[in-house]
Every structure is written in C-alpha cells, then in structure tokens.
Amino acid sequence: MAVNPGVVRVLAHFAPSNTVLDFLAPHLDWLDVRFCGEEDDETFYRELGDADVLWHVLRPISGDDLNRAPRLRLVHKLGAGVNTIDVDTATRLGILVANMPGANAPSVAEGTVLLMLAALRRLPELDRTTRAGNGWPTDPTLGDTVRDIGGSVVGLVGYGNIAKRVERMVLAMGAEQVLHTSTRDTGHPRWRTLPDLLAASDIVSLHLPLTEKTRGLLGPEALAAMKPRAILVNTARGPIVDEGALIEALRARRLAAAGLDVFDSEPVPAGHPLLSLDNVVLTPHVSWYTADTMRRYLALGVENCRRIRDGEPLAHLVNEAR
C-alpha cells in the first residue's frame, strides 16, 4: 500500500537531471518521487522504508536492503541486467522485480561503436599528443596500427537487441563481415562457436548478461585464442572477462587495445592497473546513459507505477512474488 491512497511513492536511486525532472512533472499529482544519489546511503535508508517502488540503476540491492523495505512492492531496474538485485530474496519477501529490456539498446550500441573507433584509432593517445602541443604525431607505427572498422571482421559474443544494432551499424560502415555466437547454434549463416569467432575476428564485442555460465568466459585461454593485435570491447558486464588476464594481454601487446565501459569493481578504484595502460579506452559504465535512454526508462518506469496504482499486471517482470 502507498503511504497516501492513490499515490505511488518511488525512491529513485540516482541524482536527477533536468530531463528527468521535466519528464516527471506532469505525473506528480499521483507519483511521489524521492531522489537519492547512489553513494548517499543515509538518504537511501531513510527513504527506503516508505517506498512502494525502487527505481534501481547500478548500486547493488542486497537482501538486507530489501528486508528494510516493508512497503516495497516493486524493484524496477533501469536497464536489462538484474544481477545487481537479490532476486531470490525479493521473491521470498513478495517483492516483484522488473527490468526494461531493449530500452537502452540504441544508446549502448552507439557507445559500443564509439569504443571500437576510439580503440582502433588510438584516440586517447592522439588527444594527449594534441593537447601537449606536439603537432603531427611522430610515432612511425601510427600508420601501421590505426585501422578502420571498414574491412574488419567483427565478432559479437551474444546476439540480443544491442548486438543486432551494432551489427547493422558496422556493416553500414563497411565491415568485412560480422560473426556472432550465442549459447546455442541459431542456424544463422554467420553463427560460429566461440573459439572460431575469437580466432577470426579483428574486433570482439561482448553483449551477454552476467550469469554463472558467462562469468570469466573470456579467460586466459580465450584471450590467447584471439587474433594478435585484435581489439576487445566490453559494454556488457566486467566479470565476463578475466580482468587480470586481459591486463596481461594488453601489457604484452598480444591485443592491440580494449574499449571498456564495465569492470570487475565499479567505480574503478584509483591506482587500478587498467588506468596506467595507454592502449585502453575507458568509460565509467555510461554507454547507456543518454537523455534519450532516460526518457525511455522513465516512460516504462512511470507506466509500471500507473499499473500498480490501477491494480493492473506489471510489465517485464523477471520473477513471480510468492
């Protein structure tokens, strides 16, 4: 039950932008939204006890958190992956969990291609050189190592909404071919086993959820199977890759570069070995984070809140509360 009849109280676990506030303004006669930054545990726990709905982004939601939320009816993930939510405890407590499949796909796909290009073109290094006033680059290897997506073989590990968008984009850019793999042979003419895909691809891009089966999927053996001087891009989940093995491959230049939006530990701590490598492009798990994605997220979030208010079945549930 909501604190006030007819009002759904939401705890939004992020700091709002003007886009968010403008979108929500027409709904505030029945939607009571309280915002809390992901690092502000004091506000989070103060507001959690009165919340009907939690709009969750990245900070993990534990079973202990859920046990502190006696009114909570729904944890709504702003995104697709629910590995940061204790779904089993939510189910036991009678709390529904929903996600937003496909809502961030356009933004993540573009962010993936952005990282591909930045890694292929050695963008961070050239940016630093330009800012230092060094004029034209003097590195004679530049012409041998900077490459195009056009003419490359792109391998997509996972073949959901995001990967299919990436496929269309890189084919339009002239990729020689796009291979893909998934948990089973789909019969697609470009489907390959993971070892075959890794051996054939100039660019490998990850698009898998984090599960017990995918954790550490790209370990030392898989990374060693990639083409010498290949590029790895990860906008999925950090632990899908053995981070230590990746660092060693990048240090040894067995891989040319990596474009990473996700990591084992987030945010990446100061002094992390990845931060000292000049052949890595890093972004802090924000490939999804655009004004356009936020509008799509909010539309789905508000709609499920309306369904709660009106007693209708919820959309995109990933569990059945007991």
N, C-alpha and C positions, 0 to 999 in steps of 0.2 A: 504494500500500500504506500502511496505517496504521502509526504508529510501533510500536504493540503489536498483535499478532494479535487480531482480534475487537473492537478498539477503534477507533472513528472519532474523529479529533481535529478539532475545529471551532474556528476563530477567528471569534468573534462581534464584529463591528466596531461595537460600541455598549456603553454602560455599562448594566449590568443593573438592573432594578427588582426588588422583591420578587416581583412577579407572574411575572417571567421565572425567577427562581431557584426558586420553588415549583413551577412547571410542569416544569422540567428535572430536579428532584430524583429522580423515580422512574427516570430513564433513565441516571443517572451511572455505573451498573455497566459500561456499554459505550460511553457517549458522554463524551468528554473535551472540555469546552467551556472555552476560554480567552477572556476578555473584554478588549476594548481600546477605549477611547474614540476617537472619530473624529479627534480632534486629537492623539492620542498616537502619533506616527509611530515613536518609539523602540520602544515595545512592539509596535506593529504589525509592524515589520520583523523584530524578534526572534522573534516567534511564527509569522510567515508561512511560514518555511522548513519547519516541521514540520506544517503544516496539511494535512489531506485536503479540508476543506470550508471555504469562507469564506462566512459569513452577512453579506451586504453591505446597507447601508442607503443612504447618500447620498454619502459622500466618494468621489470618482471613483477607479475602479480602472484604472490605466493598463497599457499593455503592459509597461513597465518593472517595475511591481509583479508582474505575472504571471510574468515571467522570473525573479523572485526566489523563486518558489514551486515547487520541483522535485517536491514530493509532491502538489500540489494537483490534485484530481480534479473539483471542482465549485465554481463561484461561484453561490451561491443568493441571488438578490435578494429581500429582504424588501419586496415590493411588486410592481408590474407593469412599470414603465418600466425598461428596461435601457440607456438612453442614457448612463448613468454607468459603463458597463463596456466595455472594449475587447474586444468580442465576436470581432472578426476575429483578434486575437492569441490569445485564448483557444482559438479553434477550431484555429489553426495549431499551438498547443502541446499539443493533445489534451485541453484542459480543457473540461468541459461547463459550460453556463450555463443556469440555470433561473430562473423567476420564480414569482409567486404571484397569478395573475390572479383578480380578484374578492375576494380576501381582505380588502382594506381598503375595499371599496366601501361598506359600511354607514356606516363612520366618516367617509369623505371626503364622502359625500352629506350627512350631517348637518352636517359642517363647512362645506360649501358653503352650505347654507341658513342656517347661523349667520352667515356673512359677508354673505349677502344681507340678512338682517334688520338686522344691525349697521350696514350702509351705508345702507339705506333709512331707518332710524330715527335716524341721526346719533348712534349710541350713544357713540363716544368723546368727542364734544363734550359730550353731556349728562352723561356720567360726570365729566368735568373740572369742569363747572359745579357739579355737586352736591358734589364734593369740596372745591371752593373756598368752599362755604357760601353760594352766591349765590341759594339758594332757587329759586323758579319761574323758568324761562328767560324772559329779556326780549326775545329775538330775535323780532321780529314775523313773520319769514319762516318760523318753525318750522312753523306750521300749513299753510303752502303747500308745504313741501318734504319733510316727513316723510310717508312713504307706506306702504301695506300691500303685501304680496305678493298678497293677495286683490284681484282686479280688474286686476292687472298682466299684461302679455304677457311670458312668459319664453321666451327663446331659448337653446337648448342647442347648442353647437358641438361636435359629436361625440356619438355615441349608443350608448355602451357600457354596461357594468354600472352605473357610477356615475351617468351621466346619466339612465338609466331609473329609478333610485331617486329622484333629485332630481325627476324628472317626477311620480312618484306623490305625493311629499310636497307639492309646490307646488300640484298640482291639489286635494289634500285641503284645502289652506289657502285655496282659492278663486281660484287664478289664472284669469284670463280665458281664456287658452289657453296651451299650450306648443308652441312650434315647435322643430324641430330640423333640423340639417343634418349631413351626413357627406360622405365622399369621393365618394359616388355617390347617385343618386336611388333610394331604397329602395322607392318606391311607397307609403310611409306617407302618409296624407292630410294630415299636418301637416309633411311634409318641405318645406323651402324651400332655394333657393340661399342661399349666404352673404350676398350683398348684400341680398336680400329679407328674410332673417332679421334682419340688423342694422337695417334701416330700420323694421321692425315691432315690435321688442322693447323693452320698458321695462327689462328685466334681461337681460343677456347673460352666460352662464356657459360657461366653457371646459372641455372634457373630452376632450382629444386627447393622443396621445403626441407627444413631440418628435421630429420627423424633418426631413430636409432640405426636405420639402414644407410642413411646418407651421411651420418657423422663420420668425418675422416675419409670420405670417399676418395678424395684426391690426396693420397698419402705419398710417401717417397717413391714407391714403385710406379704409381700412376704418373707422377710428375716427371719421373725419369723417362717414361714412355712418350712424352710429348716431343714434338719436333725441336731440335736445337734452335734457339732464337725465337721460339713461339711466344705469344702473348697470352696471359691468363687474365680474365675479367670476372669479378665476382660481385654481383649486386643481389645475391640471394641471402645466404647466411654464412657467417665467418667459419664456424666449425665444420662446414662441409669440406674445407681444405685443412690439411695438417699444416698449421702456420709455421712451425719450426722447419719443416721440410721445404716449404715454399721460400722462406728466408734464405736457406742454404742454396737453393737452386738459383735464386736471384743474385746472391753474392758471387756465386761461381759463374754467372752469366750463362748457365745452361738454358735459362729462359731469358728472353730479351727484356721483358718488362711485365708488370702487372698493373691492372687498374682495379682498385679495391674500394668498395663502399661499405663493406661489412667485415667484422673482425671477431676473433675469439672473445675478447674483452672489449666492451663498449661502455663509455668512450675509451679510445686508445690512450693508455697512460703515457705520461711524459717519459722519455728515455726508452720507449719501446724500440726494438731493433729495426722494425719497418721504417721508422721515422728517419733513420740515417741512410737509407738506400736511395741512390739517385735514379734508379730505374723503376720506381713505383710511383703511381699517381694515386693519391688518397683523398677520399671524401668521407665525412662522418655519418654514414647511414642516412643520406638525404636524397638519394636518387629519386625517391617517391615524392619528395617534399616540394610541391609547387602549388601556386594558388589554384590551379585547375584541379589537381588531385584533391586539395582540401575542400573545394566545392562539391566534388563528387562524394567524398567521405561524409560531409555534413548532410547532404541530401539523404543518404542512406541512414545515417545516424538519427536524424530527425524523424524519418519515416518509421523506423522501428519504435521510437518513443511514442509516436502517434498511435501505433498499433497497441502498445502497452496501455495507453490511455483509453483506447476504444475497445480493449479486450479482444483484439484480433490476433491470429497466429503471426509469429515473427518470421522475418526473412533471414535466410543464410545462417541458420542455426548449425553449430557443429556438435552439439550434444543434446540430449533429452534429459531435462531435470527430473529427478526422482521425487 
